[in-house]
């Protein structure tokens, strides 16, 4: 203390310096605390995504307990019924009768008489049945020309038309390979191993070549589906990366994208189109949509903002996901801003469950009556919370994203054809991402284009509750019979009478099997 100056002005200046240093240190500490909080949030979110449950559904009895009490009861899905379910009636039955050799009574030794039958069913699965179709084409010649010693032309009965001429792949084989890869996510190298167990040696490159040719042949159907989609009042869109090795002058590690376009959730005949593009620019979606001027339902990706001719609707699930992440980074708090936001989302989705079975006009009126007041209160709360929330915190990011997307998020109030979110498109992308984990990449852009066409048919069948295992043999048999200018509308998934197609397929399969046994 003896080093302190005696002059009062000097002492005041020293005190001011110390106060400035303390304030600077306090500011640094506050900045460090904010950084630590942000890093802890990122750590908690990373741990939650890695080790926690992935579902965004809220647990009962937590933040949305009141909303769940007011919501309509949800009917249990048919596939959640408990107990053993009966086997499908359409499966073929193989009857095995079990009797006793000499039935007699243990008490008196008299013979027993039959008075009924007790039945039970077990499931029989043949892993993969491989057979051969031998085509015997009859040859014809003219006897009269032979007698006159003139030139006699030999005429041979034509072979059945095929999408893959001069190959050993029948329509059934083509459908089996396509279904295994694009429906069951079974890579081609595994299919070669399965065929090898039956003594059939077909290389992976041959199977890949078949898939590429089939994908090219069905492009006409995909174009018709695209035209059908552009006539819908609503188109949903999303995109996901795909790796393509050989793509001209671009390096193999550069990303390409599979764009997915879909009819609205409430469409009568939904179409799903996969469109391979080498980039993620807004030019890709603009080229696909053309002069379409209806509603476009997407997430918050900025490339969609370049489209001026469409009316954009936002995905409420993406906004809710931000609040779910904010809730995960602070698991100890039970009544914070994240829970308050999730409560509003729960109320909005409860209204959607009530509106799901209504007509578009009735759905629009119900939303404007019940959902619009909830959205107004939600927006007021977000605006108030944005004044105090840290911008870089998880809840700050959730609030900021929701407010920025708000004009798009409330567009679904205008038209009953629009869904509250884009989850239906994300569910259509999921099978592609599952397959991508198995086959990892496409070798060429042509292969990615073929995969996009085949995935379009697979997911359109799925959207229309059609079994692609029966649809593919039908179109692979019918397409070769059509001339280039013939209409193909009757081959679109929602126009095919699948009952007739299935019966025809099974009848031809049994006839082929019987002929193979006889020969």
Helices and strands as residue ranges (DSSP letters): H 8-51, H 65-70, G 78-80, E 139-140, H 143-147, E 155-156, H 171-182, H 188-197, H 204-217, H 219-230, E 234-246, E 255-263, E 272-277, H 282-289, E 295-298, G 302-306, E 311-314, H 316-329, H 337-355, H 360-366, I 367-371, H 372-386, H 394-409, G 411-413, H 423-439, E 442-444, H 445-463, H 468-478, G 479-481, G 489-491, G 493-495, H 498-518
